[in-house]
Amino acid sequence: LLGKTCDGFAPIGPYLVTADEVDSSNLEISCSVNGELRQQGNTKNMIFDCAHIGSYLSQHMTLRPCDIIFTGTPAGVILGYPEEQRNWLKSGDEVVISIEKIGSLKNKLK
């Protein structure tokens, strides 16, 4: 839990789209660090699609406009590699997250 909820974690934006603008069931997603592709996937490979996740959550809590639901990550997380192949993020690294038909978000680590 603490590894994903520290101050400055989970940046979002600058794009906001509604369900009628983009079909979330088949979008390419990628993450690169300093220009090196680290993760690549497609929403069609999710265990549960976005509609199912929203439906499930709404049975257990109230969802309101502007609520954000994080769905997880594509394959390629660092813990899936042997220790000698783990290349941890460090100060100065530039991370770019892209989602097809939506855009890219670029952040530099401090």
C-alpha positions in Angstrom: 0.0 0.0 0.0 2.7 2.5 1.0 4.5 1.8 -2.3 1.7 3.3 -4.3 0.3 6.1 -2.1 3.2 8.4 -1.2 3.0 12.2 -1.8 3.4 12.9 -5.5 2.5 9.4 -6.6 -0.2 8.5 -9.2 0.0 11.7 -11.3 -2.9 12.0 -13.7 -3.9 14.2 -16.6 -3.9 16.3 -18.6 -6.6 14.5 -20.5 -10.1 13.7 -19.5 -12.4 11.7 -21.7 -15.8 10.2 -21.3 -17.0 6.7 -22.1 -18.7 7.9 -25.2 -15.5 9.4 -26.6 -13.1 6.4 -26.3 -13.9 2.7 -26.2 -11.7 1.5 -23.3 -11.9 -2.1 -24.2 -9.0 -2.1 -26.8 -6.4 0.6 -26.1 -2.6 0.2 -26.3 -0.8 1.3 -23.1 2.9 1.9 -22.7 5.4 3.2 -20.2 9.0 4.3 -21.0 11.8 5.5 -18.8 14.4 7.8 -20.3 13.2 6.7 -23.8 13.4 2.9 -23.0 10.2 1.0 -23.3 9.6 -0.7 -19.9 5.9 -1.8 -20.1 3.5 -2.4 -23.0 0.0 -3.8 -22.9 -3.6 -3.5 -24.1 -6.8 -3.0 -22.2 -8.3 -6.0 -24.0 -5.9 -8.2 -21.9 -7.3 -7.0 -18.6 -8.8 -9.7 -16.4 -11.8 -7.5 -15.8 -12.7 -4.7 -18.3 -13.4 -1.1 -17.1 -17.2 -1.5 -17.3 -17.1 -4.6 -15.1 -14.8 -2.9 -12.6 -17.0 0.1 -12.4 -20.1 -2.1 -12.0 -18.5 -4.2 -9.2 -17.2 -1.2 -7.3 -20.6 0.6 -7.4 -22.1 -2.4 -5.7 -19.9 -1.8 -2.7 -19.4 2.0 -2.6 -20.9 5.2 -4.0 -19.2 6.3 -7.2 -19.6 10.0 -8.1 -18.7 12.1 -11.1 -14.9 12.7 -11.2 -14.1 9.7 -9.1 -10.9 8.0 -10.4 -10.5 4.2 -10.5 -7.0 2.9 -10.9 -7.1 -0.5 -12.7 -3.6 -1.9 -12.3 -0.6 -2.1 -14.6 0.4 -4.0 -17.7 3.1 -6.7 -17.7 6.7 -5.5 -17.1 6.8 -4.4 -13.5 10.2 -4.5 -12.0 9.5 -7.1 -9.4 8.9 -9.6 -12.2 12.5 -9.5 -13.2 15.5 -11.2 -11.6 17.4 -9.0 -9.1 20.3 -8.4 -11.5 17.9 -7.1 -14.2 16.0 -4.7 -12.0 16.6 -1.1 -13.0 14.9 1.0 -10.3 13.7 4.6 -10.9 16.0 7.3 -9.7 16.1 11.1 -9.4 16.2 12.7 -12.8 14.5 9.8 -14.6 11.8 10.8 -17.1 8.7 8.5 -17.1 6.3 8.7 -20.0 2.9 6.9 -19.9 0.9 6.7 -23.1 -2.6 5.5 -23.8 -3.7 5.1 -27.4 -6.4 7.7 -28.5 -6.0 9.6 -25.2 -2.4 10.9 -25.0 0.8 10.9 -23.0 1.8 12.0 -19.5 5.5 12.9 -18.9 7.0 13.3 -15.5 10.5 13.8 -14.2 11.4 12.3 -10.9 12.8 14.5 -8.2 
